[in-house]
Amino acid sequence: MGSKSMMKKAGKKIKEDNERGARENFLEDLFYDFHRNRVQIYKMNFVRGIFFGLGSVLGGTVVIALFAWILSLFVDIPGIGQSIQDVQHSIQSNKK
């Protein structure tokens, strides 16, 4: 290996180390800026959790309602129709 290639490798290594160090410092600054006030973080996570739970419940309800509606379209098919009709009757009897 020549001295030129060694110098290029050393320069590349120094550049990579400088970039890695800058990234680490940037991430540390972001972390400490974000986590200064723990009470604010707890409040934010609490609100996020409430909205996540609410969205999950609403989304699940919509998916189940769509599934029940799609199944109701197949009531006239022999074999499947009777079991779907039984499910519909049990759902309607539970509403009353």
TIMI-2910 file (N, C-alpha, C, CB; in pm, 1 decimal, decimal comma, always signed):
<rs>
+----------+----------+----------+----------+----------+----------+----------+----------+----------+----------+----------+----------+------+
!      n_x !      n_y !      n_z !     ca_x !     ca_y !     ca_z !      c_x !      c_y !      c_z !     cb_x !     cb_y !     cb_z ! resn !
+----------+----------+----------+----------+----------+----------+----------+----------+----------+----------+----------+----------+------+
!    +82,6 !   -118,7 !     +0,0 !     +0,0 !     +0,0 !     +0,0 !    +86,1 !   +123,8 !     +0,0 !    -93,5 !     +0,5 !   +119,1 !  Met !
!    +43,5 !   +217,1 !    -78,1 !   +116,6 !   +341,5 !    -84,2 !    +70,6 !   +438,0 !    +23,0 !   +102,1 !   +404,1 !   -220,1 !  Gly !
!   +148,7 !   +540,9 !    +38,8 !   +114,8 !   +638,8 !   +142,0 !    -10,2 !   +718,0 !   +103,2 !   +232,8 !   +734,4 !   +166,0 !  Ser !
!    -35,1 !   +730,5 !    -27,6 !   -155,8 !   +801,5 !    -72,7 !   -282,7 !   +726,5 !    -30,9 !   -153,3 !   +819,8 !   -226,2 !  Lys !
!   -283,4 !   +595,1 !    -52,3 !   -401,7 !   +517,6 !    -17,0 !   -421,0 !   +514,6 !   +134,7 !   -390,7 !   +374,7 !    -72,2 !  Ser !
!   -312,4 !   +511,6 !   +209,2 !   -323,6 !   +515,4 !   +355,1 !   -379,1 !   +649,2 !   +400,8 !   -187,2 !   +489,4 !   +420,7 !  Met !
!   -337,8 !   +754,6 !   +336,0 !   -386,5 !   +888,6 !   +371,3 !   -535,7 !   +900,9 !   +337,4 !   -304,5 !   +998,3 !   +296,8 !  Met !
!   -577,1 !   +845,4 !   +224,8 !   -718,0 !   +848,5 !   +187,2 !   -801,8 !   +770,0 !   +287,2 !   -737,3 !   +792,2 !    +45,7 !  Lys !
!   -753,4 !   +651,4 !   +327,5 !   -826,0 !   +571,0 !   +425,0 !   -834,7 !   +642,9 !   +559,3 !   -758,7 !   +434,5 !   +442,4 !  Lys !
!   -725,4 !   +703,6 !   +599,2 !   -724,7 !   +776,2 !   +726,7 !   -819,7 !   +895,8 !   +720,5 !   -581,6 !   +823,4 !   +761,8 !  Ala !
!   -819,0 !   +967,0 !   +607,8 !   -910,0 !  +1081,4 !   +591,3 !  -1055,2 !  +1036,4 !   +592,3 !   -879,5 !  +1156,2 !   +460,7 !  Gly !
!  -1082,4 !   +924,8 !   +525,6 !  -1218,9 !   +871,4 !   +523,4 !  -1262,4 !   +828,1 !   +663,0 !  -1229,0 !   +752,8 !   +425,9 !  Lys !
!  -1171,9 !   +763,9 !   +737,2 !  -1202,4 !   +719,6 !   +873,4 !  -1230,7 !   +839,2 !   +964,3 !  -1086,0 !   +636,0 !   +930,1 !  Lys !
!  -1152,0 !   +942,6 !   +952,4 !  -1172,5 !  +1063,3 !  +1034,1 !  -1306,0 !  +1127,6 !  +1000,1 !  -1057,5 !  +1164,8 !  +1012,7 !  Ile !
!  -1337,9 !  +1135,1 !   +872,6 !  -1465,3 !  +1193,5 !   +830,6 !  -1582,6 !  +1112,9 !   +885,7 !  -1473,2 !  +1200,6 !   +677,2 !  Lys !
!  -1576,0 !   +979,0 !   +876,3 !  -1682,6 !   +893,7 !   +928,8 !  -1697,3 !   +909,2 !  +1079,7 !  -1655,4 !   +747,7 !   +893,9 !  Glu !
!  -1585,0 !   +916,1 !  +1150,1 !  -1589,5 !   +934,1 !  +1295,8 !  -1650,4 !  +1069,0 !  +1332,9 !  -1448,4 !   +922,1 !  +1355,7 !  Asp !
!  -1615,4 !  +1172,4 !  +1258,5 !  -1672,5 !  +1304,8 !  +1285,0 !  -1824,2 !  +1305,0 !  +1261,4 !  -1604,7 !  +1411,0 !  +1195,8 !  Asn !
!  -1867,6 !  +1241,1 !  +1153,0 !  -2011,1 !  +1234,2 !  +1124,1 !  -2084,6 !  +1153,5 !  +1230,9 !  -2035,0 !  +1172,2 !   +985,5 !  Glu !
!  -2025,3 !  +1042,8 !  +1272,8 !  -2087,9 !   +960,0 !  +1376,2 !  -2099,0 !  +1038,5 !  +1507,1 !  -2007,0 !   +829,5 !  +1398,2 !  Arg !
!  -1993,7 !  +1110,0 !  +1542,7 !  -1996,3 !  +1190,4 !  +1664,4 !  -2100,2 !  +1301,1 !  +1657,5 !  -1860,0 !  +1249,9 !  +1690,3 !  Gly !
!  -2111,4 !  +1363,8 !  +1540,6 !  -2211,6 !  +1470,2 !  +1524,3 !  -2351,7 !  +1413,6 !  +1536,9 !  -2195,2 !  +1540,6 !  +1388,4 !  Ala !
!  -2375,3 !  +1295,9 !  +1479,0 !  -2507,9 !  +1232,8 !  +1490,6 !  -2539,8 !  +1198,8 !  +1635,8 !  -2514,8 !  +1105,3 !  +1404,0 !  Arg !
!  -2441,4 !  +1142,4 !  +1706,1 !  -2464,2 !  +1107,2 !  +1846,5 !  -2495,3 !  +1231,5 !  +1929,5 !  -2341,7 !  +1034,4 !  +1904,2 !  Glu !
!  -2421,7 !  +1338,4 !  +1907,5 !  -2448,0 !  +1462,7 !  +1981,2 !  -2586,1 !  +1518,1 !  +1949,1 !  -2341,4 !  +1567,5 !  +1948,9 !  Asn !
!  -2624,4 !  +1510,8 !  +1823,3 !  -2756,3 !  +1560,1 !  +1782,5 !  -2866,7 !  +1479,6 !  +1850,0 !  -2771,7 !  +1553,4 !  +1629,2 !  Phe !
!  -2852,0 !  +1346,8 !  +1850,5 !  -2952,7 !  +1262,0 !  +1914,4 !  -2959,0 !  +1285,5 !  +2065,0 !  -2923,4 !  +1115,0 !  +1886,1 !  Leu !
!  -2845,2 !  +1306,1 !  +2129,1 !  -2844,7 !  +1335,4 !  +2272,6 !  -2914,6 !  +1467,9 !  +2300,8 !  -2700,7 !  +1338,9 !  +2326,7 !  Glu !
!  -2888,6 !  +1568,0 !  +2217,6 !  -2954,7 !  +1697,5 !  +2235,8 !  -3105,9 !  +1683,8 !  +2220,3 !  -2900,2 !  +1800,5 !  +2135,0 !  Asp !
!  -3149,7 !  +1608,2 !  +2119,5 !  -3293,1 !  +1586,9 !  +2101,7 !  -3352,8 !  +1515,2 !  +2221,9 !  -3319,8 !  +1507,0 !  +1974,2 !  Leu !
!  -3283,2 !  +1414,1 !  +2272,3 !  -3333,7 !  +1337,4 !  +2386,1 !  -3347,9 !  +1426,3 !  +2509,0 !  -3240,8 !  +1219,1 !  +2416,8 !  Phe !
!  -3246,1 !  +1505,6 !  +2537,8 !  -3251,9 !  +1589,1 !  +2658,1 !  -3349,4 !  +1704,8 !  +2642,5 !  -3113,8 !  +1642,9 !  +2691,3 !  Tyr !
!  -3365,8 !  +1756,7 !  +2521,6 !  -3465,4 !  +1861,5 !  +2499,4 !  -3606,2 !  +1806,6 !  +2518,4 !  -3450,4 !  +1921,5 !  +2358,6 !  Asp !
!  -3627,9 !  +1684,0 !  +2475,0 !  -3760,9 !  +1624,8 !  +2480,1 !  -3797,3 !  +1580,0 !  +2620,8 !  -3769,7 !  +1507,5 !  +2384,7 !  Phe !
!  -3701,0 !  +1541,6 !  +2701,4 !  -3729,0 !  +1483,8 !  +2832,5 !  -3695,8 !  +1578,6 !  +2948,5 !  -3651,4 !  +1355,4 !  +2848,5 !  His !
!  -3704,6 !  +1704,2 !  +2929,7 !  -3674,7 !  +1797,1 !  +3039,4 !  -3784,1 !  +1797,9 !  +3144,0 !  -3654,6 !  +1937,7 !  +2985,8 !  Arg !
!  -3909,1 !  +1799,7 !  +3102,0 !  -4020,7 !  +1809,6 !  +3194,6 !  -4097,3 !  +1677,5 !  +3194,3 !  -4114,1 !  +1928,1 !  +3157,0 !  Asn !
!  -4075,8 !  +1595,8 !  +3296,7 !  -4137,6 !  +1462,8 !  +3301,4 !  -4289,3 !  +1470,7 !  +3315,4 !  -4079,7 !  +1382,0 !  +3417,0 !  Arg !
!  -4340,3 !  +1566,9 !  +3389,1 !  -4484,9 !  +1579,2 !  +3406,7 !  -4552,1 !  +1603,2 !  +3272,9 !  -4518,7 !  +1692,9 !  +3504,5 !  Val !
!  -4492,4 !  +1686,3 !  +3191,2 !  -4547,7 !  +1714,2 !  +3058,0 !  -4545,2 !  +1587,2 !  +2972,0 !  -4468,1 !  +1828,4 !  +2988,4 !  Gln !
!  -4439,6 !  +1509,6 !  +2982,4 !  -4429,2 !  +1385,0 !  +2906,5 !  -4536,6 !  +1287,0 !  +2952,2 !  -4288,7 !  +1322,5 !  +2922,5 !  Ile !
!  -4559,0 !  +1276,7 !  +3084,2 !  -4661,8 !  +1185,6 !  +3135,0 !  -4800,1 !  +1227,5 !  +3087,4 !  -4658,3 !  +1180,5 !  +3288,0 !  Tyr !
!  -4827,3 !  +1357,2 !  +3089,0 !  -4957,6 !  +1406,4 !  +3041,7 !  -4976,1 !  +1373,4 !  +2893,6 !  -4970,1 !  +1559,5 !  +3064,7 !  Lys !
!  -4872,7 !  +1399,0 !  +2815,4 !  -4881,4 !  +1374,0 !  +2671,7 !  -4904,6 !  +1225,3 !  +2644,3 !  -4753,2 !  +1422,1 !  +2600,7 !  Met !
!  -4832,3 !  +1137,6 !  +2713,2 !  -4849,4 !   +994,2 !  +2692,2 !  -4986,2 !   +946,3 !  +2739,8 !  -4739,6 !   +917,1 !  +2764,1 !  Asn !
!  -5039,8 !  +1006,3 !  +2846,2 !  -5172,9 !   +971,1 !  +2894,2 !  -5277,7 !  +1004,5 !  +2788,4 !  -5204,2 !  +1044,4 !  +3026,0 !  Phe !
!  -5269,2 !  +1124,2 !  +2731,8 !  -5365,1 !  +1166,0 !  +2629,2 !  -5350,3 !  +1079,0 !  +2504,7 !  -5345,1 !  +1315,2 !  +2593,2 !  Val !
!  -5227,8 !  +1048,9 !  +2466,3 !  -5205,4 !   +960,0 !  +2351,8 !  -5267,9 !   +823,7 !  +2375,9 !  -5055,5 !   +944,6 !  +2323,7 !  Arg !
!  -5254,7 !   +771,4 !  +2497,7 !  -5312,4 !   +642,2 !  +2531,0 !  -5463,7 !   +643,2 !  +2524,2 !  -5268,3 !   +599,9 !  +2668,0 !  Gly !
!  -5525,4 !   +752,3 !  +2571,5 !  -5671,3 !   +763,1 !  +2564,4 !  -5717,1 !   +762,3 !  +2419,4 !  -5720,2 !   +891,0 !  +2635,2 !  Ile !
!  -5653,6 !   +842,3 !  +2335,8 !  -5693,7 !   +847,4 !  +2195,4 !  -5664,6 !   +716,2 !  +2123,3 !  -5622,7 !   +961,9 !  +2124,9 !  Phe !
!  -5555,7 !   +648,4 !  +2159,1 !  -5526,3 !   +519,0 !  +2097,7 !  -5633,5 !   +417,6 !  +2134,4 !  -5387,7 !   +468,4 !  +2141,3 !  Phe !
!  -5671,5 !   +414,1 !  +2261,4 !  -5775,5 !   +321,2 !  +2305,4 !  -5908,9 !   +351,3 !  +2240,2 !  -5790,1 !   +326,0 !  +2456,0 !  Gly !
!  -5945,2 !   +477,7 !  +2233,8 !  -6071,5 !   +517,4 !  +2171,5 !  -6072,8 !   +481,2 !  +2023,0 !  -6095,0 !   +668,2 !  +2189,5 !  Leu !
!  -5963,5 !   +508,3 !  +1955,4 !  -5954,6 !   +473,8 !  +1813,4 !  -5961,1 !   +323,7 !  +1790,0 !  -5826,6 !   +528,6 !  +1754,6 !  Gly !
!  -5898,8 !   +246,8 !  +1879,1 !  -5902,8 !   +101,3 !  +1865,6 !  -6044,5 !    +48,0 !  +1882,7 !  -5809,8 !    +35,9 !  +1967,5 !  Ser !
!  -6115,2 !   +100,1 !  +1982,0 !  -6252,5 !    +54,4 !  +2005,7 !  -6343,1 !    +92,7 !  +1889,3 !  -6307,3 !   +113,6 !  +2136,9 !  Val !
!  -6332,8 !   +216,9 !  +1843,7 !  -6416,6 !   +259,6 !  +1730,9 !  -6383,6 !   +182,0 !  +1603,9 !  -6399,4 !   +409,4 !  +1705,8 !  Leu !
!  -6256,0 !   +161,8 !  +1577,6 !  -6215,0 !    +86,3 !  +1459,2 !  -6263,1 !    -57,7 !  +1464,1 !  -6064,1 !    +89,2 !  +1444,8 !  Gly !
!  -6251,1 !   -120,2 !  +1580,1 !  -6298,8 !   -257,0 !  +1595,1 !  -6449,0 !   -267,1 !  +1575,7 !  -6261,1 !   -310,7 !  +1731,0 !  Gly !
!  -6522,5 !   -168,9 !  +1628,1 !  -6667,7 !   -168,2 !  +1612,0 !  -6706,7 !   -156,6 !  +1465,8 !  -6729,6 !    -54,0 !  +1691,6 !  Thr !
!  -6639,0 !    -69,4 !  +1393,1 !  -6669,5 !    -52,5 !  +1250,5 !  -6637,7 !   -180,0 !  +1173,4 !  -6590,5 !    +66,1 !  +1191,6 !  Val !
!  -6525,6 !   -243,3 !  +1203,2 !  -6487,3 !   -365,8 !  +1132,0 !  -6588,2 !   -477,0 !  +1159,2 !  -6345,5 !   -411,0 !  +1173,7 !  Val !
!  -6629,4 !   -493,4 !  +1284,4 !  -6726,8 !   -597,7 !  +1317,2 !  -6861,5 !   -568,4 !  +1252,6 !  -6743,0 !   -610,3 !  +1469,3 !  Ile !
!  -6903,6 !   -441,2 !  +1251,6 !  -7030,5 !   -405,4 !  +1188,2 !  -7026,4 !   -434,2 !  +1037,6 !  -7062,8 !   -256,6 !  +1213,3 !  Ala !
!  -6915,9 !   -399,9 !   +972,7 !  -6902,6 !   -429,0 !   +828,9 !  -6903,1 !   -579,3 !   +803,4 !  -6773,0 !   -366,6 !   +772,7 !  Leu !
!  -6836,9 !   -654,0 !   +888,5 !  -6833,5 !   -799,6 !   +873,5 !  -6973,4 !   -858,9 !   +889,0 !  -6737,5 !   -862,2 !   +976,5 !  Phe !
!  -7048,2 !   -810,9 !   +987,0 !  -7185,7 !   -859,4 !  +1006,9 !  -7274,0 !   -822,3 !   +888,0 !  -7245,3 !   -801,6 !  +1137,2 !  Ala !
!  -7254,8 !   -702,8 !   +835,4 !  -7334,5 !   -659,9 !   +719,4 !  -7302,1 !   -746,1 !   +597,1 !  -7308,4 !   -510,3 !   +687,8 !  Trp !
!  -7174,9 !   -772,9 !   +575,5 !  -7135,6 !   -856,3 !   +461,4 !  -7191,3 !   -997,1 !   +477,8 !  -6981,6 !   -860,8 !   +447,1 !  Ile !
!  -7188,5 !  -1050,3 !   +600,1 !  -7246,1 !  -1183,5 !   +622,8 !  -7396,3 !  -1184,0 !   +598,2 !  -7216,9 !  -1230,7 !   +765,4 !  Leu !
!  -7464,0 !  -1073,8 !   +628,2 !  -7608,5 !  -1069,1 !   +607,2 !  -7644,2 !  -1075,8 !   +458,6 !  -7666,4 !   -941,9 !   +669,1 !  Ser !
!  -7550,5 !  -1042,6 !   +372,8 !  -7575,1 !  -1051,7 !   +228,9 !  -7580,7 !  -1197,3 !   +181,3 !  -7466,4 !   -976,1 !   +152,3 !  Leu !
!  -7521,3 !  -1288,5 !   +259,4 !  -7512,8 !  -1428,8 !   +220,4 !  -7618,9 !  -1516,1 !   +286,7 !  -7376,6 !  -1482,0 !   +253,6 !  Phe !
!  -7724,4 !  -1456,7 !   +340,5 !  -7827,9 !  -1533,4 !   +410,4 !  -7899,9 !  -1627,8 !   +315,8 !  -7928,6 !  -1439,5 !   +476,4 !  Val !
!  -7912,7 !  -1591,9 !   +190,8 !  -7988,1 !  -1673,2 !    +95,2 !  -7910,0 !  -1793,1 !    +42,1 !  -8031,5 !  -1587,7 !    -20,1 !  Asp !
!  -7783,2 !  -1803,1 !    +71,3 !  -7701,9 !  -1913,8 !    +20,1 !  -7729,4 !  -2038,3 !   +103,7 !  -7549,7 !  -1877,9 !    +22,7 !  Ile !
!  -7761,9 !  -2151,0 !    +39,9 !  -7789,8 !  -2274,1 !   +115,1 !  -7665,2 !  -2322,1 !   +190,3 !  -7840,2 !  -2384,9 !    +20,0 !  Pro !
!  -7686,5 !  -2371,7 !   +310,5 !  -7575,9 !  -2423,1 !   +391,0 !  -7519,2 !  -2318,9 !   +485,2 !  -7466,6 !  -2474,6 !   +301,6 !  Gly !
!  -7485,5 !  -2205,2 !   +431,5 !  -7428,7 !  -2097,0 !   +512,0 !  -7539,2 !  -2008,9 !   +567,3 !  -7330,3 !  -2013,0 !   +429,1 !  Ile !
!  -7644,5 !  -1991,6 !   +492,6 !  -7750,5 !  -1897,5 !   +525,6 !  -7816,3 !  -1923,7 !   +659,5 !  -7853,7 !  -1900,0 !   +419,7 !  Gly !
!  -7840,8 !  -2050,2 !   +692,3 !  -7909,6 !  -2081,7 !   +817,4 !  -7824,8 !  -2042,1 !   +938,5 !  -7943,3 !  -2231,3 !   +823,4 !  Gln !
!  -7694,4 !  -2069,7 !   +933,5 !  -7608,9 !  -2035,6 !  +1047,2 !  -7595,5 !  -1883,4 !  +1061,1 !  -7469,4 !  -2100,4 !  +1031,0 !  Ser !
!  -7590,9 !  -1813,1 !   +949,0 !  -7584,0 !  -1666,9 !   +953,8 !  -7714,0 !  -1610,9 !  +1009,3 !  -7555,3 !  -1608,1 !   +813,6 !  Ile !
!  -7824,7 !  -1670,9 !   +971,0 !  -7954,4 !  -1625,6 !  +1020,9 !  -7965,7 !  -1650,4 !  +1171,4 !  -8068,8 !  -1696,9 !   +946,2 !  Gln !
!  -7909,9 !  -1760,0 !  +1219,7 !  -7909,5 !  -1788,4 !  +1363,0 !  -7828,6 !  -1683,0 !  +1438,6 !  -7852,5 !  -1928,9 !  +1389,9 !  Asp !
!  -7715,0 !  -1644,1 !  +1381,0 !  -7632,6 !  -1540,4 !  +1444,2 !  -7708,5 !  -1408,4 !  +1447,9 !  -7498,4 !  -1523,1 !  +1368,8 !  Val !
!  -7776,6 !  -1374,6 !  +1339,2 !  -7855,0 !  -1250,4 !  +1335,6 !  -7964,4 !  -1252,3 !  +1441,0 !  -7916,5 !  -1229,3 !  +1196,4 !  Gln !
!  -8033,2 !  -1364,9 !  +1455,6 !  -8141,7 !  -1374,6 !  +1554,3 !  -8086,8 !  -1362,5 !  +1697,0 !  -8218,1 !  -1508,3 !  +1537,7 !  His !
!  -7969,2 !  -1421,8 !  +1722,3 !  -7911,9 !  -1412,3 !  +1857,0 !  -7867,9 !  -1269,7 !  +1887,4 !  -7792,8 !  -1508,5 !  +1871,9 !  Ser !
!  -7816,2 !  -1199,0 !  +1787,1 !  -7777,3 !  -1058,6 !  +1806,5 !  -7899,6 !   -974,5 !  +1833,3 !  -7701,4 !  -1004,4 !  +1683,9 !  Ile !
!  -8006,7 !   -996,7 !  +1757,4 !  -8128,8 !   -918,2 !  +1775,7 !  -8194,4 !   -949,8 !  +1910,2 !  -8227,6 !   -945,3 !  +1660,9 !  Gln !
!  -8188,9 !  -1074,8 !  +1955,2 !  -8249,3 !  -1108,4 !  +2084,8 !  -8170,4 !  -1049,2 !  +2200,6 !  -8259,0 !  -1259,8 !  +2101,1 !  Ser !
!  -8039,6 !  -1032,1 !  +2183,8 !  -7957,6 !   -970,6 !  +2289,0 !  -7980,8 !   -821,0 !  +2298,3 !  -7810,0 !   -997,9 !  +2263,8 !  Asn !
!  -8022,9 !   -757,0 !  +2187,8 !  -8051,9 !   -614,4 !  +2188,7 !  -8174,8 !   -583,8 !  +2275,0 !  -8073,5 !   -563,8 !  +2045,7 !  Lys !
!  -8270,9 !   -677,2 !  +2274,5 !  -8396,9 !   -655,7 !  +2348,0 !  -8375,3 !   -683,7 !  +2489,8 !  -8509,8 !   -741,7 !  +2295,3 !  Lys !
+----------+----------+----------+----------+----------+----------+----------+----------+----------+----------+----------+----------+------+
</rs>
